[in-house]
Amino acid sequence: MVLGPREAADGRLSLRLRDGRRLDPLPAGQVLDRVGALVGAHGTELWDEEVR
């Protein structure tokens, strides 16, 4: 995750995935919820995979 001055001012986070993709800034709460769901699922999916 990237949290610089721009992102902090907007309340957003920018993500860089392990495969090198960079995602557009997203609301911080949405990112944290999604990361928590991925961790909770013990999965290896990247961001664009559905989390169950």
Backbone atoms as SQL, in Angstrom:
CREATE TABLE atoms (id INTEGER PRIMARY KEY, chain TEXT, resi INTEGER, resn TEXT, atom TEXT, x REAL, y REAL, z REAL);
INSERT INTO atoms VALUES
  (1, 'A', 1, 'MET', 'N', 0.837, -1.173, 0.000),
  (2, 'A', 1, 'MET', 'CA', 0.000, 0.000, 0.000),
  (3, 'A', 1, 'MET', 'C', 0.881, 1.235, 0.000),
  (4, 'A', 2, 'VAL', 'N', 0.384, 2.256, -0.622),
  (5, 'A', 2, 'VAL', 'CA', 1.087, 3.533, -0.633),
  (6, 'A', 2, 'VAL', 'C', 0.201, 4.548, 0.072),
  (7, 'A', 3, 'LEU', 'N', 0.778, 5.178, 1.059),
  (8, 'A', 3, 'LEU', 'CA', 0.056, 6.232, 1.767),
  (9, 'A', 3, 'LEU', 'C', 0.974, 7.441, 1.841),
  (10, 'A', 4, 'GLY', 'N', 0.837, 8.304, 0.832),
  (11, 'A', 4, 'GLY', 'CA', 1.613, 9.530, 0.778),
  (12, 'A', 4, 'GLY', 'C', 0.727, 10.707, 1.151),
  (13, 'A', 5, 'PRO', 'N', 1.254, 11.916, 1.056),
  (14, 'A', 5, 'PRO', 'CA', 0.483, 13.107, 1.424),
  (15, 'A', 5, 'PRO', 'C', -0.821, 13.242, 0.639),
  (16, 'A', 6, 'ARG', 'N', -0.777, 12.948, -0.655),
  (17, 'A', 6, 'ARG', 'CA', -1.993, 13.054, -1.486),
  (18, 'A', 6, 'ARG', 'C', -3.058, 12.068, -1.012),
  (19, 'A', 7, 'GLU', 'N', -2.642, 10.817, -0.816),
  (20, 'A', 7, 'GLU', 'CA', -3.592, 9.790, -0.390),
  (21, 'A', 7, 'GLU', 'C', -4.139, 10.093, 1.002),
  (22, 'A', 8, 'ALA', 'N', -3.282, 10.536, 1.901),
  (23, 'A', 8, 'ALA', 'CA', -3.719, 10.850, 3.264),
  (24, 'A', 8, 'ALA', 'C', -4.747, 11.978, 3.264),
  (25, 'A', 9, 'ALA', 'N', -4.520, 12.984, 2.449),
  (26, 'A', 9, 'ALA', 'CA', -5.444, 14.114, 2.388),
  (27, 'A', 9, 'ALA', 'C', -6.812, 13.684, 1.847),
  (28, 'A', 10, 'ASP', 'N', -6.811, 12.699, 0.940),
  (29, 'A', 10, 'ASP', 'CA', -8.056, 12.225, 0.338),
  (30, 'A', 10, 'ASP', 'C', -8.671, 11.055, 1.088),
  (31, 'A', 11, 'GLY', 'N', -7.969, 10.503, 2.087),
  (32, 'A', 11, 'GLY', 'CA', -8.469, 9.327, 2.797),
  (33, 'A', 11, 'GLY', 'C', -8.470, 8.090, 1.927),
  (34, 'A', 12, 'ARG', 'N', -7.513, 8.017, 1.021),
  (35, 'A', 12, 'ARG', 'CA', -7.434, 6.898, 0.080),
  (36, 'A', 12, 'ARG', 'C', -6.082, 6.208, 0.177),
  (37, 'A', 13, 'LEU', 'N', -6.030, 4.973, -0.336),
  (38, 'A', 13, 'LEU', 'CA', -4.787, 4.209, -0.400),
  (39, 'A', 13, 'LEU', 'C', -4.573, 3.749, -1.830),
  (40, 'A', 14, 'SER', 'N', -3.320, 3.700, -2.256),
  (41, 'A', 14, 'SER', 'CA', -2.967, 3.153, -3.560),
  (42, 'A', 14, 'SER', 'C', -2.324, 1.796, -3.330),
  (43, 'A', 15, 'LEU', 'N', -2.697, 0.830, -4.138),
  (44, 'A', 15, 'LEU', 'CA', -2.166, -0.520, -3.973),
  (45, 'A', 15, 'LEU', 'C', -1.257, -0.893, -5.126),
  (46, 'A', 16, 'ARG', 'N', -0.183, -1.595, -4.784),
  (47, 'A', 16, 'ARG', 'CA', 0.692, -2.218, -5.769),
  (48, 'A', 16, 'ARG', 'C', 0.649, -3.707, -5.470),
  (49, 'A', 17, 'LEU', 'N', 0.204, -4.481, -6.438),
  (50, 'A', 17, 'LEU', 'CA', 0.074, -5.915, -6.237),
  (51, 'A', 17, 'LEU', 'C', 1.395, -6.619, -6.489),
  (52, 'A', 18, 'ARG', 'N', 1.498, -7.851, -5.994),
  (53, 'A', 18, 'ARG', 'CA', 2.729, -8.622, -6.150),
  (54, 'A', 18, 'ARG', 'C', 3.102, -8.839, -7.598),
  (55, 'A', 19, 'ASP', 'N', 2.110, -8.839, -8.487),
  (56, 'A', 19, 'ASP', 'CA', 2.402, -9.066, -9.900),
  (57, 'A', 19, 'ASP', 'C', 2.805, -7.777, -10.624),
  (58, 'A', 20, 'GLY', 'N', 2.958, -6.686, -9.876),
  (59, 'A', 20, 'GLY', 'CA', 3.426, -5.426, -10.441),
  (60, 'A', 20, 'GLY', 'C', 2.338, -4.441, -10.817),
  (61, 'A', 21, 'ARG', 'N', 1.080, -4.877, -10.801),
  (62, 'A', 21, 'ARG', 'CA', -0.011, -3.960, -11.142),
  (63, 'A', 21, 'ARG', 'C', -0.178, -2.907, -10.056),
  (64, 'A', 22, 'ARG', 'N', -0.532, -1.696, -10.486),
  (65, 'A', 22, 'ARG', 'CA', -0.842, -0.603, -9.562),
  (66, 'A', 22, 'ARG', 'C', -2.312, -0.252, -9.744),
  (67, 'A', 23, 'LEU', 'N', -3.035, -0.253, -8.655),
  (68, 'A', 23, 'LEU', 'CA', -4.463, 0.052, -8.710),
  (69, 'A', 23, 'LEU', 'C', -4.693, 1.525, -8.403),
  (70, 'A', 24, 'ASP', 'N', -5.775, 2.054, -8.925),
  (71, 'A', 24, 'ASP', 'CA', -6.140, 3.435, -8.634),
  (72, 'A', 24, 'ASP', 'C', -6.419, 3.579, -7.147),
  (73, 'A', 25, 'PRO', 'N', -6.220, 4.779, -6.593),
  (74, 'A', 25, 'PRO', 'CA', -6.506, 4.984, -5.163),
  (75, 'A', 25, 'PRO', 'C', -7.955, 4.631, -4.830),
  (76, 'A', 26, 'LEU', 'N', -8.123, 3.972, -3.678),
  (77, 'A', 26, 'LEU', 'CA', -9.437, 3.546, -3.190),
  (78, 'A', 26, 'LEU', 'C', -9.632, 4.079, -1.781),
  (79, 'A', 27, 'PRO', 'N', -10.888, 4.213, -1.333),
  (80, 'A', 27, 'PRO', 'CA', -11.127, 4.650, 0.048),
  (81, 'A', 27, 'PRO', 'C', -10.424, 3.707, 1.036),
  (82, 'A', 28, 'ALA', 'N', -9.778, 4.286, 2.034),
  (83, 'A', 28, 'ALA', 'CA', -8.995, 3.503, 2.990),
  (84, 'A', 28, 'ALA', 'C', -9.827, 2.407, 3.645),
  (85, 'A', 29, 'GLY', 'N', -11.043, 2.702, 4.042),
  (86, 'A', 29, 'GLY', 'CA', -11.899, 1.708, 4.680),
  (87, 'A', 29, 'GLY', 'C', -12.174, 0.524, 3.780),
  (88, 'A', 30, 'GLN', 'N', -12.390, 0.791, 2.513),
  (89, 'A', 30, 'GLN', 'CA', -12.646, -0.283, 1.549),
  (90, 'A', 30, 'GLN', 'C', -11.413, -1.173, 1.407),
  (91, 'A', 31, 'VAL', 'N', -10.237, -0.567, 1.331),
  (92, 'A', 31, 'VAL', 'CA', -9.000, -1.339, 1.210),
  (93, 'A', 31, 'VAL', 'C', -8.798, -2.208, 2.454),
  (94, 'A', 32, 'LEU', 'N', -8.967, -1.622, 3.625),
  (95, 'A', 32, 'LEU', 'CA', -8.750, -2.383, 4.860),
  (96, 'A', 32, 'LEU', 'C', -9.748, -3.518, 5.004),
  (97, 'A', 33, 'ASP', 'N', -11.001, -3.289, 4.638),
  (98, 'A', 33, 'ASP', 'CA', -12.002, -4.358, 4.682),
  (99, 'A', 33, 'ASP', 'C', -11.632, -5.491, 3.736),
  (100, 'A', 34, 'ARG', 'N', -11.219, -5.143, 2.538),
  (101, 'A', 34, 'ARG', 'CA', -10.884, -6.160, 1.534),
  (102, 'A', 34, 'ARG', 'C', -9.638, -6.937, 1.940),
  (103, 'A', 35, 'VAL', 'N', -8.611, -6.253, 2.430),
  (104, 'A', 35, 'VAL', 'CA', -7.394, -6.933, 2.877),
  (105, 'A', 35, 'VAL', 'C', -7.742, -7.875, 4.034),
  (106, 'A', 36, 'GLY', 'N', -8.575, -7.410, 4.968),
  (107, 'A', 36, 'GLY', 'CA', -8.990, -8.255, 6.081),
  (108, 'A', 36, 'GLY', 'C', -9.721, -9.495, 5.606),
  (109, 'A', 37, 'ALA', 'N', -10.571, -9.355, 4.587),
  (110, 'A', 37, 'ALA', 'CA', -11.294, -10.503, 4.042),
  (111, 'A', 37, 'ALA', 'C', -10.338, -11.480, 3.369),
  (112, 'A', 38, 'LEU', 'N', -9.358, -10.963, 2.638),
  (113, 'A', 38, 'LEU', 'CA', -8.378, -11.834, 1.995),
  (114, 'A', 38, 'LEU', 'C', -7.555, -12.596, 3.026),
  (115, 'A', 39, 'VAL', 'N', -7.137, -11.915, 4.072),
  (116, 'A', 39, 'VAL', 'CA', -6.367, -12.569, 5.136),
  (117, 'A', 39, 'VAL', 'C', -7.241, -13.598, 5.851),
  (118, 'A', 40, 'GLY', 'N', -8.473, -13.233, 6.156),
  (119, 'A', 40, 'GLY', 'CA', -9.380, -14.139, 6.842),
  (120, 'A', 40, 'GLY', 'C', -9.691, -15.384, 6.041),
  (121, 'A', 41, 'ALA', 'N', -9.676, -15.279, 4.714),
  (122, 'A', 41, 'ALA', 'CA', -9.955, -16.419, 3.848),
  (123, 'A', 41, 'ALA', 'C', -8.729, -17.313, 3.676),
  (124, 'A', 42, 'HIS', 'N', -7.574, -16.876, 4.183),
  (125, 'A', 42, 'HIS', 'CA', -6.316, -17.623, 4.051),
  (126, 'A', 42, 'HIS', 'C', -6.056, -17.971, 2.591),
  (127, 'A', 43, 'GLY', 'N', -6.444, -17.088, 1.699),
  (128, 'A', 43, 'GLY', 'CA', -6.295, -17.354, 0.280),
  (129, 'A', 43, 'GLY', 'C', -5.033, -16.743, -0.292),
  (130, 'A', 44, 'THR', 'N', -4.756, -17.130, -1.513),
  (131, 'A', 44, 'THR', 'CA', -3.596, -16.587, -2.219),
  (132, 'A', 44, 'THR', 'C', -4.029, -15.739, -3.404),
  (133, 'A', 45, 'GLU', 'N', -5.320, -15.440, -3.499),
  (134, 'A', 45, 'GLU', 'CA', -5.841, -14.659, -4.600),
  (135, 'A', 45, 'GLU', 'C', -5.290, -13.238, -4.542),
  (136, 'A', 46, 'LEU', 'N', -5.179, -12.651, -5.720),
  (137, 'A', 46, 'LEU', 'CA', -4.830, -11.240, -5.768),
  (138, 'A', 46, 'LEU', 'C', -6.100, -10.418, -5.678),
  (139, 'A', 47, 'TRP', 'N', -5.962, -9.136, -5.692),
  (140, 'A', 47, 'TRP', 'CA', -7.043, -8.187, -5.427),
  (141, 'A', 47, 'TRP', 'C', -8.289, -8.404, -6.269),
  (142, 'A', 48, 'ASP', 'N', -8.140, -8.742, -7.561),
  (143, 'A', 48, 'ASP', 'CA', -9.302, -8.798, -8.428),
  (144, 'A', 48, 'ASP', 'C', -10.111, -10.090, -8.297),
  (145, 'A', 49, 'GLU', 'N', -9.642, -11.018, -7.499),
  (146, 'A', 49, 'GLU', 'CA', -10.391, -12.247, -7.253),
  (147, 'A', 49, 'GLU', 'C', -11.476, -11.980, -6.236),
  (148, 'A', 50, 'GLU', 'N', -12.614, -12.661, -6.367),
  (149, 'A', 50, 'GLU', 'CA', -13.700, -12.518, -5.388),
  (150, 'A', 50, 'GLU', 'C', -13.298, -13.165, -4.077),
  (151, 'A', 51, 'VAL', 'N', -13.593, -12.496, -2.990),
  (152, 'A', 51, 'VAL', 'CA', -13.321, -13.029, -1.657),
  (153, 'A', 51, 'VAL', 'C', -14.629, -13.560, -1.090),
  (154, 'A', 52, 'ARG', 'N', -14.602, -14.777, -0.585),
  (155, 'A', 52, 'ARG', 'CA', -15.816, -15.374, 0.004),
  (156, 'A', 52, 'ARG', 'C', -15.658, -15.509, 1.484);
